[in-house]
């Protein structure tokens, strides 16, 4: 076997064969060479690899000086190249024959060393001497393992020989010179390709200009320097308001925005540097050339910065061993940052160029020319190159740049591609990048020290065979800079940065690897608090990532007992850290780490041996390292595959990133966290729950309507009573109601359980609200039970109150019928033909002689007080409680007039007269009586049934529109409508008379929706046809009973309709007397009349406007919608914005959009000017407030929950969130001041630039409207 030891000058060029391609992960572990070939797209040549056995097949048949002509020639030329480029060739042999043409025919300058084993039974000393003589070798060129020499001594001897060659050889060669030799031998070199040469030329053009790295960055990469750091400070101050002092908050924030605008102008004042122009042009080249360019750039930049960085890193490591060297460590850390230059700095500059351009007008040519940059970076990300998420130098994310890159990436891949995220966290220099590189075959930069800072993400395409198992298309790997220990963090105030970084990457992750180096375990204890804090924050905002602890550099991974002790100690430390973090976040119910996340010490810890067997660079790689990492990888894939929740797509990942980063900028992360994915999930839950709630309510409306009908018909001919009295019927109905209510409560809770079992829709993000909605379901049942039972009781009371009156009317009607019948007999006895005029005269005499009407007057007078108190004052007040007294009085008078027996009899006088004549003349009454029964009995009952049923239909139809789907969408719709009208009086009405305005707005929406008669008629006709079918069925069933008596026939019809229609007893009683119609003919004409009635009612519905219809509804849609959407009715204690939390019985109130307090009539005490402060900003400032709740004492806004525990006032989702109300106050400042008897507010400068379009965009963002 031949080994070559090439000696070369320090060119430090990397292997260009390793060009980045989209990395594909798989459980299958490939050899290093196979992996390389696959990345190059040459995996089919793996079987043609040059092996040791192939080299040994070289003999005189294939030894030639001619250029290679075929694959079989390659082994010879490979060996020839080694001989020509190596300082020495070590030939290892076990046995040797006399033929040595393989070595003697070489034209080489390399020294040849023969290495053999004297202890081998095949060793032949004579053969060795012959070969040595033929090759002219001295004793120093022969290295033998003597008979009594052990392996260690032999290795020392061999190592010494190699060292002498390396130190004393005069043959030194650069890699580029090796390419020339390859050309002589006819061997193709990758660098010869035109793409590679063009890429090298572009890379050299940039790197050759670099002399002093710091000066170069200041001149060629100016946007990411001090300007970017100042922008970062301003951004964080906008969120934290640490320096606001006693200044007006909104004015202070406006001033910060002005400063940011000026810095962006300063960035835009820089022309694009030559280096960036060359860089952008180079990465715009076709795929392979672009990949070569970035490879050359990385090597060139490494060469430029390596010499200085290597020394600084060593100094940094030494100084960090003693935390007393604080200033020196700080200085070295700064030098490391200044002396670092990699491709990430060029991409960082590209991001700043792009972000700065966005501050220019959309039509600006400079801005338009840079719009392609995010797509370039997205293409590189898809090709396997990392993207910088967090700029570690500025400790910030260029949010717009990264978001637009990811948006472009989403466009490049299939829609809705799912991604899973794996992140590694740990102390610096613990092998995090090496771990990821080994596990996933990626190429994160591997170097000690803190040169490259921040966090980088890399995209890996998932193999088809794993897609189903993992239910995702890509895996995102996030590598982070090492976290500093608290002692080192104090040196450059980076403890805050570490907290931000940990919270961000843990929040983005599906699984987080916590990397622990055993030699740094004490330091890791301090870092654990940062990590645990991040996990606690995630739990509180609804996301619970998985976690794996990886213990590196473990000397004995099989020492299970010792590892068990380590695991117990780690869990104890995690519990301690959890309690500390919970106390800081005021979430002290979290007592242990397992309260925060699912974690098992037995399955959540992995032990990995050191990477090297000894000290690098000469130490061999430990094979056990890769094996342990492979097992870890399999476990991670298994965990990801068993996740209950669905993976995010790229756009959802982007939303998480933005909301997490905005939240970490605040001091109080948990109460500041606002995420559109959480809001989406919450809105979907609210929408679904609202649907279930409405189904429940609608079912109960229908049930109550039927029950009230049964009660109203109790004791009449319409009902065959199965119960002895009203109390028994009421008890039975109440029992039935409770059964139905219990069934629906169970159904609601079941729906909720099933909803949270689904894996799509990110339902796990709103798990914290599950109990609130369950409580709302239970409370809804209780509320509906009270309402239903009260309605049943009220209906029963009214029916009982009317029973006596109905009995009186019935008796009087019967007496009247007897008298009329007597009059008929009397007139017939005269045996003369009487004219109608004579009959009228006789009827009037009889009518006037009745003592019945006088009795009615007397009885009414005697019972007036009782009837009013019992029948009306008690029963009807339950229905109309809350109406004004005059309305009540009017209804009372209407009721008396409608039910006055005297009036009822007189009203039917003409009807009785006509019936009297018909009976006297023995005329056929069938058609006439059918028309009378239809018009007086059925038609009013049908119209009443439609009116009782139509209210819920109108509500249901309105709920199908998005604006009535949830409280948030309702609020958004109202505010958007106000914005479109731009009317001060409407704004004032909304703010000062919220309930009245919203009710009126809701009514207008109903009228607008149903102004088209066909929309309403669809429901009206549905109920009309249902009634007609019921009537026809009742007629047909009554026919089959063959009663032969018209009254019995009509009673049978009424009984069949008894649970659907309430037929007037007055009309029915009047119809029943003086009736000689034939049953069969009556039934025939009744069917005809019902058909005509349906057409007449339908036509009537078509011409009646929605305003008139609404007055007749038993269920008022306007009030019901308002009650449903107003929710709990609570308002912000500071700005009076209404609560938007879903479910009526939630435990925490919140609203998406707070207002400047001046709109709520607040003014400054001294100046009388309206206040511009917004409470969502006040709660993160050091300002104070006082109110009735504080007994007039001043109290810090930050501790507002001391008095308003059930309110969560989160900072605005973005700095633009409250632009809507700022726009309103700016536009109507004088009008509000005049209306509130105050002076106009001092409007901050930046408020004046808010446009109507921006105001609309702000409420879209605040209410999460897509």
Buried (B, 14 or more C-beta within 10 A) or exposed (E): EBBBBBBBEEEEBEEBEEBBBBBBBBEEBBEEEEBBBBBBEEBEEBEEEEEEEBBEEBEEEEBBEEEBEEEEBBBBBBBBBBBBBBBBBBBBBEEBEEEBEBBEBBEBBBBBBBBBBEEEEEBBEEBBEBBBEBBEBEEEBBBBBEEEBEEEEBEEBBEEBBEEBEEEBEBEBEBEBBBEBBEEBEBEBBBEBEBBEBBBEBBEBBBEEBEEBEEBBEEBBBBBBEBBBBBBBBBBBBBBBEEBEEBBBBBBBBBBBBBBEEBBEBBBEBEBBEBBEBBBEBBEBEEBBBBBBBBBBBBBBBBBBEEBBEEBBEBBBEBBEEBEBBEBBBBBBEBBBBBBBBBBBBBBBBBBBBBBBBBBEEEEEBBEEBEEBBBBBBBBBBBBBBBBBBBBBBBBBBBBBBBBBBBBBBEEBEEEBBBBBBBBBBBBBBBBBBBBBBBBBBBBBEBBBBBBBBBBBBBBBBBEEBBEBBBBBBBBBBBBBBBBBBBBBBBBEBBEBBBBBBBBBBBBBBBBBBBBBBEBBEBBBBBBBBBBBBBBBBBBBBBBBBBBBBBBBBEEBEEEEEBEEBBEEBBEBBBBBBBBBBEEBEBEEBEBBBBBBEBEBEEBBBBBBBBBBEEEEEEEEBEBBBBBBBEBBEBBBEBBBEBEBBBBBBBBBBBBBBBBBBBBBBBBBBBBBBBBBBBBBBBBBBBBBBBBBBBBBBBBBEBBBBBBBBBBBBBBBBBEEEBEEBEEBBEBBBEEBBEBBEEBBEBBBEBBEEBBEEEEBBBBBBBBBBEBBBBBBBEBBEBBBEEBBEBBBBBBBBBBBBBBBBEBBBEBBEBBBEBBBEBBEEBEEEEEEBEEEEBBEBBEEBBEEBEBBEBBEEBBEEBEEEBBEBBBEBBBBBBEEEEEEEEBEEBBEEBBEEBBBBEBBEEBEEBBBBBBBBBBEEEEBBBBBBBBBBBBBBBBBBBBBBBBBBBBBBBBBBBEEEBBBBBBBBBBBBBBBBBEEEEBEBBBBBBBEBEEBBBBBBBEBBBEBBEEBEEBBEBBBEBBEBBBEBBBEBBEEBBEEEBEEBBBBBBBBBBBBBBBBBBBBBBBBBBBBBBBBBBEBBBBBBBEBBEEBBEBBBEEBEEBEBEEBBEBBBBBBBBBBBEBBBBBEBBBBBBBBBBBBBBBBBEEBBBBBBBBBBBBBBBBEEEEBBBBBBBBBBBBBBBBBEEEBBEEEEBBBBEBBEBBEBBBBBBBBBBBBBBBBBBBBBBBBEBBBEBBEBBBBBBBEBBEEBEEEBBBBBBBBBBBBE
